[in-house]
């Protein structure tokens, strides 16, 4: 039996990955920066390990991974979130016995930078909204006044709408740029805000060759429309699929990747607005359709011959149940009981957090978060008292 080490074990996303791998017969180990991550409560993970925080101690993180892999005969290492970039920079230190399917460090660095991503996308013939660096606009008043509005000012790094500003007109944009410190301007760019539906395309590639693909749209998010997706549904958008395929072939990407496109309602043309060169938080949408990205990922890393993944279900809706109920409970209930389906039928096919065969993480998650908030507040009070 092949052993897989899944990282970012303190996320529900990692739990979804563990579920898929366990059902396909892999032996699943998980690791995180602290003891008792959420995956430690899952029946799909056999054992949990602790490693150094890759954002604070890259060498210690890689040393811990190497030790865990050697001692437990790990066949495949599966990065989930931002730790993939650290592993890509130090992959030579992990040894040849540990298999990876991961993009190179340079490409990961480009995709982590939204401004540079737009440039590479244009080189690959992919449409992107009109955009300019804030620092350039600050030095060119005429270009600043002429930039099409409404628009969005975005940090070049980050995700989930963090640090984003919306400007309804040229006056609001000029005021935003004027108020930005010079050091902040260097990390921002402005993008024309386009009308149209947002379509998400997910792919798994090996050296630019696509082995699996899925397309869906976000129905609801929490908190706010730039937050975590909480309800999604299957859609079809061949033009967006071909755009992402062209980009990933251009950079010879290896590993999972997910991109967001805005589809112009007048022309049907897809415009790339964001890309995640890693696993995406709505992965359960794909696994519920029968597109088992994690298992195919491991099989490709092991060099096994395998057929490209094809969906087994045509129309699927999934949800992060607890957050969706906080954001729009009426929507969730309508979807849950659509066509008399319920959770087990054609309503909501699967959830990020709820699994009838693995219920403990669903109940542990909120309790642990409450306890964590209490500890943070107590620590703050002690600090103020001192």
QUIUR-V566223 format. One record per residue. N is the residue number from 0. RES is the residue in one small letter. SS is DSSP state (helix for helix, strand for strand, loop for the rest). PHI is phi in radians with two decimals (* if undefined). NEAR is the number of other ideal C-beta (glycine too) atoms within 10 Angstrom. Layout:
n & res & ss & phi & near
N & RES & SS & PHI & NEAR
N & RES & SS & PHI & NEAR
//
This chain:
n & res & ss & phi & near
0 & x & loop & * & 7
1 & x & loop & -1.34 & 18
2 & x & strand & -1.75 & 16
3 & x & strand & -2.06 & 27
4 & x & strand & -1.79 & 24
5 & x & strand & -1.73 & 29
6 & x & loop & -1.64 & 27
7 & x & loop & 0.94 & 23
8 & x & loop & -1.24 & 30
9 & x & loop & -1.68 & 19
10 & x & loop & -2.18 & 20
11 & x & helix & -1.18 & 24
12 & x & helix & -1.04 & 23
13 & x & helix & -1.10 & 29
14 & x & helix & -1.13 & 28
15 & x & helix & -1.09 & 29
16 & x & helix & -1.12 & 33
17 & x & helix & -1.05 & 27
18 & x & helix & -1.06 & 23
19 & x & helix & -1.11 & 24
20 & x & helix & -1.20 & 24
21 & x & helix & -1.05 & 21
22 & x & helix & -1.20 & 14
23 & x & loop & -1.58 & 16
24 & x & loop & 1.73 & 9
25 & x & loop & -1.37 & 23
26 & x & strand & -1.56 & 18
27 & x & strand & -1.89 & 25
28 & x & strand & -1.94 & 22
29 & x & strand & -2.30 & 28
30 & x & strand & -2.55 & 27
31 & x & strand & -2.67 & 22
32 & x & loop & -1.48 & 20
33 & x & loop & -2.45 & 11
34 & x & loop & -1.27 & 9
35 & x & loop & 0.98 & 14
36 & x & loop & -1.21 & 24
37 & x & helix & -1.06 & 23
38 & x & helix & -1.21 & 28
39 & x & helix & -1.15 & 19
40 & x & helix & -1.66 & 19
41 & x & loop & -1.64 & 25
42 & x & loop & -1.26 & 14
43 & x & loop & -1.48 & 23
44 & x & loop & -1.89 & 27
45 & x & loop & -1.41 & 14
46 & x & strand & -2.67 & 14
47 & x & strand & -2.09 & 17
48 & x & strand & -2.24 & 21
49 & x & strand & -1.99 & 14
50 & x & loop & -2.29 & 22
51 & x & loop & -1.12 & 16
52 & x & loop & -1.23 & 13
53 & x & loop & -1.15 & 24
54 & x & loop & -1.38 & 11
55 & x & loop & -1.97 & 9
56 & x & loop & -2.56 & 15
57 & x & helix & -1.09 & 17
58 & x & helix & -1.10 & 12
59 & x & helix & -1.11 & 13
60 & x & helix & -1.07 & 22
61 & x & helix & -1.16 & 21
62 & x & helix & -1.07 & 15
63 & x & helix & -1.12 & 18
64 & x & helix & -1.08 & 27
65 & x & helix & -1.08 & 17
66 & x & helix & -1.11 & 12
67 & x & helix & -1.05 & 19
68 & x & helix & -1.15 & 22
69 & x & helix & -1.18 & 13
70 & x & helix & -1.25 & 9
71 & x & loop & -2.03 & 15
72 & x & loop & 0.89 & 11
73 & x & loop & -1.22 & 23
74 & x & loop & -1.54 & 19
75 & x & strand & -2.30 & 23
76 & x & strand & -1.76 & 25
77 & x & strand & -2.06 & 30
78 & x & loop & -1.16 & 24
79 & x & loop & -2.07 & 21
80 & x & loop & -2.12 & 17
81 & x & loop & -1.16 & 16
82 & x & helix & -1.11 & 21
83 & x & helix & -1.05 & 26
84 & x & helix & -1.15 & 20
85 & x & helix & -1.16 & 20
86 & x & helix & -1.11 & 23
87 & x & helix & -1.08 & 20
88 & x & helix & -1.26 & 16
89 & x & helix & -2.13 & 17
90 & x & helix & -1.03 & 16
91 & x & helix & -1.14 & 8
92 & x & helix & -1.47 & 12
93 & x & helix & -1.54 & 18
94 & x & loop & 1.53 & 10
95 & x & loop & -1.44 & 6
96 & x & loop & -1.32 & 10
97 & x & loop & -1.64 & 20
98 & x & strand & -1.58 & 19
99 & x & loop & -2.37 & 18
100 & x & loop & -2.17 & 24
101 & x & loop & -2.60 & 24
102 & x & loop & -1.10 & 26
103 & x & loop & -1.29 & 15
104 & x & helix & -1.08 & 16
105 & x & helix & -1.14 & 11
106 & x & helix & -1.20 & 19
107 & x & helix & -1.06 & 22
108 & x & helix & -1.13 & 15
109 & x & helix & -1.14 & 20
110 & x & helix & -1.20 & 23
111 & x & loop & -1.33 & 20
112 & x & loop & -1.91 & 17
113 & x & helix & -1.05 & 22
114 & x & helix & -1.15 & 19
115 & x & helix & -1.18 & 13
116 & x & helix & -1.04 & 22
117 & x & helix & -1.05 & 22
118 & x & helix & -1.12 & 12
119 & x & helix & -1.17 & 18
120 & x & helix & -1.06 & 23
121 & x & helix & -1.13 & 14
122 & x & helix & -1.06 & 11
123 & x & loop & -1.49 & 16
124 & x & loop & 1.45 & 10
125 & x & loop & -1.60 & 24
126 & x & loop & -1.27 & 16
127 & x & strand & -2.34 & 20
128 & x & loop & -1.11 & 18
129 & x & loop & -1.03 & 13
130 & x & strand & -2.63 & 19
131 & x & strand & -2.64 & 17
132 & x & strand & -1.20 & 16
133 & x & helix & -1.05 & 24
134 & x & helix & -1.06 & 17
135 & x & helix & -1.18 & 13
136 & x & helix & -1.14 & 23
137 & x & helix & -1.11 & 17
138 & x & loop & -1.58 & 11
139 & x & loop & -2.37 & 13
140 & x & helix & -0.99 & 11
141 & x & helix & -1.15 & 8
142 & x & helix & -1.16 & 12
143 & x & helix & -1.09 & 19
144 & x & helix & -1.18 & 12
145 & x & helix & -1.59 & 11
146 & x & loop & -1.12 & 21
147 & x & loop & -1.15 & 14
148 & x & loop & -2.12 & 17
149 & x & loop & -1.20 & 14
150 & x & strand & -2.53 & 25
151 & x & strand & -2.14 & 21
152 & x & strand & -1.72 & 21
153 & x & strand & -2.13 & 23
154 & x & strand & -1.24 & 18
155 & x & loop & -1.20 & 18
156 & x & loop & -2.01 & 12
157 & x & loop & 2.06 & 13
158 & x & loop & -2.69 & 15
159 & x & loop & 1.21 & 14
160 & x & loop & 1.39 & 15
161 & x & loop & -1.09 & 11
162 & x & loop & 1.28 & 14
163 & x & loop & -1.45 & 14
164 & x & strand & -2.20 & 15
165 & x & strand & -1.81 & 14
166 & x & strand & -2.13 & 20
167 & x & loop & -1.36 & 11
168 & x & loop & -2.62 & 10
169 & x & helix & -1.09 & 15
170 & x & helix & -1.13 & 11
171 & x & helix & -1.12 & 16
172 & x & helix & -1.14 & 25
173 & x & helix & -1.08 & 17
174 & x & helix & -1.16 & 11
175 & x & helix & -1.10 & 17
176 & x & helix & -1.11 & 20
177 & x & helix & -1.12 & 9
178 & x & helix & -1.42 & 8
179 & x & loop & -1.32 & 18
180 & x & loop & -1.04 & 7
181 & x & helix & -1.02 & 8
182 & x & helix & -1.17 & 7
183 & x & helix & -1.27 & 13
184 & x & helix & -0.98 & 18
185 & x & loop & -1.11 & 12
186 & x & loop & -1.81 & 18
187 & x & strand & -2.21 & 23
188 & x & strand & -2.41 & 21
189 & x & strand & -1.97 & 26
190 & x & strand & -2.22 & 23
191 & x & strand & -1.03 & 16
192 & x & loop & -1.51 & 16
193 & x & loop & -1.82 & 18
194 & x & loop & -1.45 & 10
195 & x & loop & 2.33 & 16
196 & x & strand & -1.32 & 14
197 & x & strand & -1.60 & 15
198 & x & strand & -2.02 & 21
199 & x & strand & -1.82 & 25
200 & x & strand & -2.12 & 24
201 & x & strand & -2.02 & 24
202 & x & strand & -2.51 & 22
203 & x & strand & -2.20 & 28
204 & x & strand & -2.22 & 24
205 & x & strand & -2.32 & 17
206 & x & loop & 0.93 & 11
207 & x & loop & 1.57 & 15
208 & x & strand & -1.54 & 15
209 & x & strand & -1.43 & 17
210 & x & strand & -1.91 & 18
211 & x & strand & -2.72 & 21
212 & x & strand & -2.63 & 20
213 & x & strand & -2.56 & 25
214 & x & strand & -2.33 & 22
215 & x & strand & -2.71 & 24
216 & x & strand & -2.26 & 18
217 & x & strand & -1.48 & 19
218 & x & strand & -1.55 & 18
219 & x & strand & -2.62 & 20
220 & x & strand & -2.37 & 21
221 & x & strand & -2.63 & 18
222 & x & loop & -1.46 & 13
223 & x & loop & 1.28 & 10
224 & x & loop & -1.35 & 11
225 & x & loop & -1.77 & 13
226 & x & loop & -1.54 & 15
227 & x & strand & -1.15 & 20
228 & x & strand & -1.16 & 26
229 & x & strand & -2.05 & 27
230 & x & strand & -2.41 & 25
231 & x & strand & -2.38 & 23
232 & x & strand & -2.55 & 17
233 & x & strand & -1.18 & 20
234 & x & loop & -2.39 & 15
235 & x & loop & -2.14 & 11
236 & x & loop & -2.67 & 19
237 & x & helix & -1.07 & 10
238 & x & helix & -1.14 & 15
239 & x & helix & -1.18 & 25
240 & x & helix & -1.05 & 21
241 & x & helix & -1.19 & 13
242 & x & helix & -1.13 & 24
243 & x & helix & -1.19 & 29
244 & x & helix & -1.01 & 19
245 & x & helix & -1.10 & 14
246 & x & helix & -1.16 & 25
247 & x & helix & -1.22 & 26
248 & x & helix & -1.15 & 15
249 & x & helix & -1.06 & 15
250 & x & helix & -1.70 & 21
251 & x & loop & 0.92 & 14
252 & x & loop & -1.21 & 26
253 & x & loop & -2.20 & 22
254 & x & strand & 2.02 & 25
255 & x & strand & -1.41 & 29
256 & x & strand & -2.81 & 24
257 & x & strand & -2.44 & 23
258 & x & strand & -2.30 & 27
259 & x & strand & -1.87 & 20
260 & x & strand & -2.17 & 28
261 & x & strand & -1.76 & 22
262 & x & strand & -1.68 & 21
263 & x & loop & -1.07 & 17
264 & x & loop & -1.15 & 10
265 & x & loop & -1.43 & 8
266 & x & loop & -1.95 & 11
267 & x & loop & 1.36 & 12
268 & x & loop & -1.39 & 14
269 & x & strand & -1.56 & 26
270 & x & strand & -2.03 & 22
271 & x & strand & -1.18 & 23
272 & x & strand & -2.10 & 21
273 & x & strand & -2.84 & 18
274 & x & strand & -2.53 & 24
275 & x & strand & -2.05 & 18
276 & x & loop & -1.50 & 25
277 & x & loop & -3.00 & 24
278 & x & loop & -1.21 & 28
279 & x & loop & -1.94 & 19
280 & x & loop & -1.16 & 20
281 & x & loop & -1.71 & 24
282 & x & helix & -0.99 & 25
283 & x & helix & -1.04 & 26
284 & x & helix & -1.05 & 30
285 & x & helix & -1.34 & 31
286 & x & helix & -1.12 & 22
287 & x & helix & -1.19 & 21
288 & x & loop & -1.46 & 23
289 & x & loop & 1.61 & 13
290 & x & loop & -1.66 & 23
291 & x & loop & -1.55 & 20
292 & x & helix & -0.98 & 25
293 & x & helix & -1.05 & 30
294 & x & helix & -1.18 & 20
295 & x & helix & -1.13 & 23
296 & x & helix & -0.99 & 27
297 & x & helix & -1.17 & 26
298 & x & helix & -1.14 & 20
299 & x & helix & -1.17 & 22
300 & x & helix & -1.09 & 22
301 & x & loop & -1.40 & 14
302 & x & loop & 1.35 & 10
303 & x & loop & -1.43 & 10
304 & x & loop & -1.32 & 6
305 & x & loop & -2.63 & 14
306 & x & loop & -1.29 & 8
307 & x & loop & -1.11 & 12
308 & x & loop & -1.28 & 19
309 & x & loop & -2.19 & 10
310 & x & loop & -1.16 & 17
311 & x & loop & -1.80 & 11
312 & x & loop & -2.26 & 12
313 & x & loop & -1.44 & 8
314 & x & loop & -2.10 & 12
315 & x & loop & -2.35 & 24
316 & x & strand & -2.10 & 21
317 & x & strand & -2.28 & 29
318 & x & strand & -2.67 & 31
319 & x & loop & -1.54 & 26
320 & x & helix & -1.04 & 20
321 & x & helix & -1.13 & 17
322 & x & helix & -1.30 & 22
323 & x & helix & -1.10 & 28
324 & x & helix & -1.17 & 17
325 & x & helix & -1.26 & 13
326 & x & helix & -1.47 & 18
327 & x & helix & -2.64 & 18
328 & x & helix & -1.08 & 10
329 & x & helix & -1.11 & 8
330 & x & helix & -1.08 & 16
331 & x & helix & -1.07 & 23
332 & x & helix & -1.15 & 14
333 & x & helix & -1.10 & 11
334 & x & helix & -1.21 & 20
335 & x & helix & -1.09 & 18
336 & x & loop & -1.91 & 14
337 & x & helix & -1.09 & 14
338 & x & helix & 0.98 & 8
339 & x & helix & 1.22 & 8
340 & x & loop & -1.41 & 15
341 & x & loop & 1.17 & 12
342 & x & loop & -1.10 & 15
343 & x & loop & -1.63 & 10
344 & x & loop & -2.02 & 13
345 & x & loop & -1.65 & 14
346 & x & loop & -1.40 & 19
347 & x & loop & -1.70 & 26
348 & x & loop & -1.32 & 22
349 & x & strand & -2.82 & 20
350 & x & strand & -2.24 & 20
351 & x & loop & -1.09 & 26
352 & x & loop & -1.83 & 21
353 & x & loop & -1.74 & 18
354 & x & loop & -2.53 & 19
355 & x & loop & -1.05 & 9
356 & x & loop & -1.54 & 9
357 & x & loop & -2.59 & 17
358 & x & loop & -1.37 & 14
359 & x & helix & -1.03 & 13
360 & x & helix & -1.00 & 23
361 & x & helix & -1.06 & 20
362 & x & helix & -1.49 & 12
363 & x & helix & -1.23 & 15
364 & x & helix & -0.91 & 16
365 & x & helix & -1.19 & 11
366 & x & helix & -1.10 & 9
367 & x & helix & -1.14 & 16
368 & x & helix & -1.15 & 10
369 & x & helix & -1.11 & 10
370 & x & helix & -1.09 & 10
371 & x & helix & -1.11 & 10
372 & x & helix & -1.13 & 10
373 & x & helix & -1.11 & 10
374 & x & helix & -1.11 & 10
375 & x & helix & -1.12 & 10
376 & x & helix & -1.15 & 10
377 & x & helix & -1.10 & 10
378 & x & helix & -1.13 & 10
379 & x & helix & -1.13 & 10
380 & x & helix & -1.15 & 10
381 & x & helix & -1.10 & 9
382 & x & helix & -1.12 & 8
383 & x & helix & -1.18 & 7
384 & x & helix & -1.15 & 6
385 & x & loop & -1.24 & 5
//
